Amino acid sequence: MSSQKISVTLNSPSDWDEWIEIIKTQALAGKVWGYVDPSKDQVPTLEEPLLPQSRDVNAQATTFGQLTQEEREEYRILRQDYK
């Protein structure tokens, strides 16, 4: 994933709209907008995510080896999201 540095100088209140849109775009991509949205009075409590397990993909599977190829790919995606 490549990143591009964007710079906005806040010299006056009119600069706020551009700046907050940049922040919002980044926060939505990182799935944290609900925690930094300045329009909210309360923010949700952060909870540590649970490490995905084989049973999250297939309720009968207790190990990775019991997953089908398609289920393994889904499990890998869950692990990547976890990281």
ZAKEDO-585404 format. One line per 10 residues: number of its first residue (from 0); their letters; for each residue x, y, z of C-alpha. Coordinates in steps of 0.02 Angstrom, whole numbers, plus 50000, padded with zeros to 5 digits. Layout:
N
NUM = A = X/Y/Z; ...
END
This chain:
83
0 = MSSQKISVTL = 50000/50000/50000; 50075/50167/49952; 50048/50323/50053; 50044/50500/49995; 50083/50644/50110; 49953/50781/50103; 49984/50944/50190; 49853/51070/50241; 49900/51227/50335; 49764/51289/50452
10 = NSPSDWDEWI = 49779/51478/50437; 49595/51520/50461; 49428/51437/50498; 49398/51420/50311; 49539/51290/50304; 49444/51174/50422; 49332/51093/50289; 49475/51034/50180; 49574/50974/50330; 49432/50877/50411
20 = EIIKTQALAG = 49389/50791/50245; 49569/50729/50232; 49563/50667/50412; 49393/50585/50384; 49452/50495/50226; 49604/50426/50317; 49503/50378/50472; 49368/50290/50369; 49501/50190/50279; 49577/50142/50446
30 = KVWGYVDPSK = 49405/50103/50519; 49428/50227/50662; 49315/50372/50610; 49189/50329/50747; 49326/50361/50875; 49385/50529/50808; 49227/50605/50733; 49219/50779/50810; 49030/50789/50785; 49001/50654/50916
40 = DQVPTLEEPL = 48981/50692/51100; 49029/50516/51152; 49147/50394/51071; 49131/50205/51080; 49242/50112/51201; 49388/50029/51116; 49391/49841/51134; 49538/49730/51093; 49491/49619/50946; 49490/49431/50967
50 = LPQSRDVNAQ = 49613/49328/50868; 49514/49238/50730; 49493/49052/50753; 49455/48914/50627; 49280/48899/50699; 49245/49080/50647; 49245/49017/50467; 49176/48842/50495; 49088/48803/50659; 49139/48619/50647
60 = ATTFGQLTQE = 49324/48653/50616; 49438/48654/50767; 49601/48670/50670; 49662/48761/50515; 49691/48593/50431; 49506/48553/50439; 49461/48703/50330; 49431/48690/50143; 49540/48794/50027; 49403/48925/50013
70 = EREEYRILRQ = 49381/48931/50202; 49569/48948/50225; 49569/49100/50113; 49427/49176/50214; 49524/49137/50374; 49679/49223/50303; 49575/49378/50266; 49509/49378/50445; 49688/49364/50510; 49744/49508/50400
80 = DYK = 49601/49616/50465; 49650/49568/50642; 49829/49625/50614
END
